[in-house]
Amino acid sequence: MGMGTLLGKEATSMDTGVLAPMPNGAFMLDGNGMFMTTEGEVVMTKINGIGWFTGKAMKSSARGACYFMTSAPKLASLNKTVGVWERESDENGDWSVKVWAWK
């Protein structure tokens, strides 16, 4: 769970996923997520990517793509947007993620 902004609106995000280890030590990621703005607008996401551990415990890096689905009129442009993202996690599991619209 985290806080951030989505198209300039403050939002809470939650996601869940499955990691599948690969023989080279990396992992494939498949998941689903949800953003909820402070105005109550909901955006669902489908998340795919690849990651790798970069240190002790939970320290890792991951990259991938995400797809958005919403019925919120003010956020409807997201329905035609593919996001590309990068995520960094520290040893404690604290993380940050950045998402860019692929245009």
C-alpha positions as a Python dict, from the first residue, in 0.01 Angstrom:
ca = {
    (1, 'M'): (0, 0, 0),
    (2, 'G'): (130, 345, -80),
    (3, 'M'): (45, 709, -143),
    (4, 'G'): (117, 913, -451),
    (5, 'T'): (-41, 1105, -735),
    (6, 'L'): (-232, 991, -1041),
    (7, 'L'): (-282, 1252, -1315),
    (8, 'G'): (-213, 1517, -1052),
    (9, 'K'): (-466, 1379, -802),
    (10, 'E'): (-361, 1243, -462),
    (11, 'A'): (-427, 870, -450),
    (12, 'T'): (-374, 559, -241),
    (13, 'S'): (-247, 252, -424),
    (14, 'M'): (-259, -117, -340),
    (15, 'D'): (-133, -406, -546),
    (16, 'T'): (-82, -777, -522),
    (17, 'G'): (116, -1008, -742),
    (18, 'V'): (282, -1339, -801),
    (19, 'L'): (658, -1369, -846),
    (20, 'A'): (788, -1659, -1054),
    (21, 'P'): (1161, -1725, -1014),
    (22, 'M'): (1367, -1768, -1330),
    (23, 'P'): (1682, -1985, -1362),
    (24, 'N'): (1904, -1676, -1393),
    (25, 'G'): (1797, -1541, -1051),
    (26, 'A'): (1552, -1282, -1184),
    (27, 'F'): (1178, -1313, -1132),
    (28, 'M'): (874, -1255, -1350),
    (29, 'L'): (593, -1051, -1195),
    (30, 'D'): (220, -1069, -1270),
    (31, 'G'): (-24, -869, -1061),
    (32, 'N'): (-325, -648, -1017),
    (33, 'G'): (-358, -313, -848),
    (34, 'M'): (-595, -37, -757),
    (35, 'F'): (-567, 339, -711),
    (36, 'M'): (-827, 537, -519),
    (37, 'T'): (-816, 916, -538),
    (38, 'T'): (-909, 1135, -242),
    (39, 'E'): (-1225, 1216, -443),
    (40, 'G'): (-1323, 845, -444),
    (41, 'E'): (-1236, 771, -806),
    (42, 'V'): (-1110, 416, -863),
    (43, 'V'): (-860, 297, -1123),
    (44, 'M'): (-776, -72, -1160),
    (45, 'T'): (-443, -185, -1305),
    (46, 'K'): (-296, -497, -1460),
    (47, 'I'): (79, -521, -1393),
    (48, 'N'): (352, -728, -1563),
    (49, 'G'): (726, -709, -1531),
    (50, 'I'): (1063, -855, -1446),
    (51, 'G'): (1276, -794, -1139),
    (52, 'W'): (1591, -900, -960),
    (53, 'F'): (1731, -886, -609),
    (54, 'T'): (2006, -628, -562),
    (55, 'G'): (2117, -689, -206),
    (56, 'K'): (2015, -836, 127),
    (57, 'A'): (1659, -929, 227),
    (58, 'M'): (1396, -743, 19),
    (59, 'K'): (1632, -510, -170),
    (60, 'S'): (1529, -535, -534),
    (61, 'S'): (1468, -357, -862),
    (62, 'A'): (1189, -424, -1111),
    (63, 'R'): (1065, -287, -1444),
    (64, 'G'): (754, -349, -1648),
    (65, 'A'): (427, -231, -1799),
    (66, 'C'): (81, -166, -1662),
    (67, 'Y'): (-264, -116, -1811),
    (68, 'F'): (-539, 97, -1658),
    (69, 'M'): (-916, 49, -1635),
    (70, 'T'): (-1158, 308, -1492),
    (71, 'S'): (-1514, 433, -1527),
    (72, 'A'): (-1426, 770, -1368),
    (73, 'P'): (-1497, 1035, -1635),
    (74, 'K'): (-1211, 1265, -1526),
    (75, 'L'): (-960, 976, -1551),
    (76, 'A'): (-1102, 808, -1864),
    (77, 'S'): (-790, 894, -2068),
    (78, 'L'): (-611, 623, -1869),
    (79, 'N'): (-821, 355, -2043),
    (80, 'K'): (-612, 415, -2357),
    (81, 'T'): (-279, 442, -2177),
    (82, 'V'): (0, 191, -2132),
    (83, 'G'): (226, 273, -1841),
    (84, 'V'): (590, 175, -1811),
    (85, 'W'): (724, 160, -1458),
    (86, 'E'): (1027, 108, -1243),
    (87, 'R'): (1026, 6, -879),
    (88, 'E'): (1303, 10, -619),
    (89, 'S'): (1274, -165, -283),
    (90, 'D'): (1515, -141, 11),
    (91, 'E'): (1623, -415, 255),
    (92, 'N'): (1320, -342, 479),
    (93, 'G'): (1073, -376, 193),
    (94, 'D'): (1004, -2, 172),
    (95, 'W'): (958, 85, -194),
    (96, 'S'): (902, 358, -448),
    (97, 'V'): (760, 326, -796),
    (98, 'K'): (749, 567, -1090),
    (99, 'V'): (510, 524, -1385),
    (100, 'W'): (531, 700, -1721),
    (101, 'A'): (268, 705, -1996),
    (102, 'W'): (399, 532, -2306),
    (103, 'K'): (308, 760, -2595),
}
